Amino acid sequence: MNRFYIEAELNIGNTIELTESVFHHWVRVLRAKEQEQAIFFNGKGGEFLVTLNEINKKNAFVSVDHFNASDRTPPFQVILGQVMSKGDRMDYAIQKATELGVTTIQLLTSERCEMRLRYDRDQKKLDHWQSIVIAACEQCGMNRVPKVLAPIALSDWIKSEQLPQSRFVLAPNKDQANVLLNSTPDLALLIGPEGGLSEAEIDTANQNHFQNWCIGDRVLRTETAPIVALSVLNYHFSIK
């Protein structure tokens, strides 16, 4: 059954008009017919079964029939600090991190960051990445939509007092591999750019309570690292 994120209040028994984006995708692209059903969610928790009961040339209406409280969120919360990279790599990292249950994605700049957002392009790019998150939630069944936060300097983020107590930096060729043993399920994860974090950046992260986390003997690409790390976290917290 098709799933759609919709920015609207959803309550059982109500009839609501489709937003432009859902109308375009469901009615125009997928050629939905009256009495077809779909799953709607608005990011506030749970999902709703709806029935398409009226289609016009420029709008359509659904009845909200049933509520399912499941969010399908993992048993942990992760703030992912991801240094930005160019092209499809960033899109891929954001998409897969969402599928694997990330809570928030904080975009970062660093010494070796390939990308800088500027002026009017900033919001367009952020909107693009947020749309990737929404599409990933529609596909994977997540009903809580992670936020993609505007980029800040890595040096500022790692010093933030708002970060969880458990903090990890993916650091290849470092010795600390079993850092999850005493971790809380509320944590921050730092992943560097394609060229990696500098030694100075790793040292600064360590000084701000980030523990080095080395996953295996290989150096992972920036878009692969969040997939592997979040997969390990899903396994770790599911068996605790």
N, C-alpha and C positions, 0 to 999 in steps of 0.2 A: 504494500500500500504506500502511496506517495506521502511524504512528510514535508511540511512547509513551516518555516519560521515566519511569524506574522507579528508586526508591531500593533497589537490591538488587545483590548481587554477581552478575556475569554471566560464565559460563565455558562454553565449548563442551562439550556432552555432559551438562550438568546439567539437572535439572528443578527449576523454581522456582514458588512460589505467587505469584499476582498480588497486588500491593498493593491496598488498598481502592479507591484512586482509579483505578487502571488497570482493575480489575475492573468498577467502576461505568461507566466511559466505554466500554470495549471490549465488555463482555458485556451490560450492561444497556441502555445507550443505543444502541450501534451493533448490538446483537443478534448478536454474533459466534457462530459455530458451531464445533464441534470440527473440527480439521484446517485451520482458517484460519491464515494466517501474518501476521506483523507485524514491524516493526522496533522493537527496544528499544535504548535507550541510557541510561547512568547518569551521564553527565557526566565520566567518567574517561578518555574517548578512544575513538573508534570507535563502531561500532554492531553489533548482533547480529540475525540473522534467527531468529525463534522460531516454533514451531508450537503452537497451542492444542490440547492433547490430552486435557484432562479439564475438564468444567464441572459444578459442583454448585450448589446453591441459594445458598450464601454464599461460595463460593470457586471458584477455577479454577487450573489448572496448565499451564505451557508447557515444552516442551523447547527448549534453546538449541542451534541447529543450525549456525550459520555466523557468522564474524566478518569485518567490513569495517573496515579501519583508518582510512578517510577521516574527517576531522573537518570539512571544508569551511570551515575558518577562513581569513580573509584573511591576506595576507602582512604584517600589522602588528598591533600590540597597542595598544589605546586605553583609557586610563582616562578616562571621561566624567564630568566634574564638572557636574552638571545642577542648577541652582537649581529648587526645587520650584514647581509651579503647581497650581492647583485643577482638579478635575473630570477630564474626559476628556483634556485636553491632556497631562497627565503620563502617563496610560496609553498614549496614542498615541506619545509620545516614547520611552518605554521599549520598547514593542513594535517600533517601526521601527529603533531603535538596535540592538536585538538582531538583527534580520533582516540588518542591514548589518555585523555582525561586531564589535560593541563587546566589549571584554574584561571591564570592570568598570564599574558605574554607581555613582558616589558622589553621593548626594543632598546638596544644599547649601541653606543659608538665607542670605539677603542682605538688604540695606537695603530692597529693594522686593519681597521674597518675599511671595507671597500666602498662604502656607500654613505652619502650624506643627503638628508632630505632638506630641501630648501623652499621657502616661501610658498607659493600657490600649489606646488607639487606635493607638499607635505600631506595635506588633507586628502587629496586624491589617492595617494598611495596607501594611507592609513585606511581609507574607506575600502580600497581594493583588498587589503589584508583582512579586514573585518568581514568582508563578503566571503572570503575563503573559509573563515572560521564558521560562519553561518551555514555555508554549503556542506562543510564537514559534519556539523551537528545534524543537519537534515539527513545525511547519508548514514551516520553511525548510530543514531538513536539518542545522542546526548540531548537533554532538555535544558541544561544550564549552559548559556553561551559565554565562553571566555571572552574577556576584553583584550584587545590589542592596544597597548598604551604607547603614546608618542615617545620617540626616542629621547633618552637622556645619556649623559656621559657615564660610562662604566664606573669611573672613580666616584661619582656622586651616588650611584645606586648602591654600591657595596657598603657605603657608609651610612645608609639609611637606617634609622632606628625603627622603622615600620616593618622590617623584614622579620620572618620567623626565626626562632632560635636555631633550628637545624638549617645549616647552609652548606652547600657543596659546590665546588668548582671542578668541572671536568678537566683534569690535568694529566695528560699522557706522560708516561715514564716517571711518575711519582709512585711512592711506595704504599700509600694508604689506599687499600682496596676494600676494606670491610667497614667502611664508615657508616653503613646503614644499620649496624647492629643495635645502636642505642638511639637511633633517630626517632623523632616524633613524626606523626603523619602530616604535620604542617611544616612545609620546608620551602627553601629557595634553591634554585638550581642555576648556575652560571655556565654558559657555553660560549666559547670564543668564536672568532671569525675564521675564514678559510685558512688564513696564515697562522692561526693560533693566538693565544694570549701571550704577551711578553712575560719574561721572568719577573719583571718589576710589577706587572699587573697581578700575577699570581701571588707574589709576596704581599702586596697590598690587600688582596682578598683574604689571605691567611691572617693578616693582622686584624681584619675585621670579622673574624670568627668563621670564615669559610674553610671547610676541610677539603683537602685534595681528594678527588675520587678518580681512580684509574680503573677503567673497565677493560680488562684484557690487555694483551700485548700490542695491539695494533692502534694506530692513530686514526681516529674516525673523522670523516668529513663533517663540516659544520652542520649540514642538513641531516646527517645520519646520527649524530650524537644525541639529539633529543629523543629520537625514536628508541635507541638502545637504552638510554637512561630511564625513560618513562616506562618502557617495557619491564625493566628490572624492578622499578618501584611498584608497578602493578602486581608483579609476582610476589615481591617481598611482603607487601602489606596485605595481600590476599591470604597468605598462609600464617600470618602472625596470630 
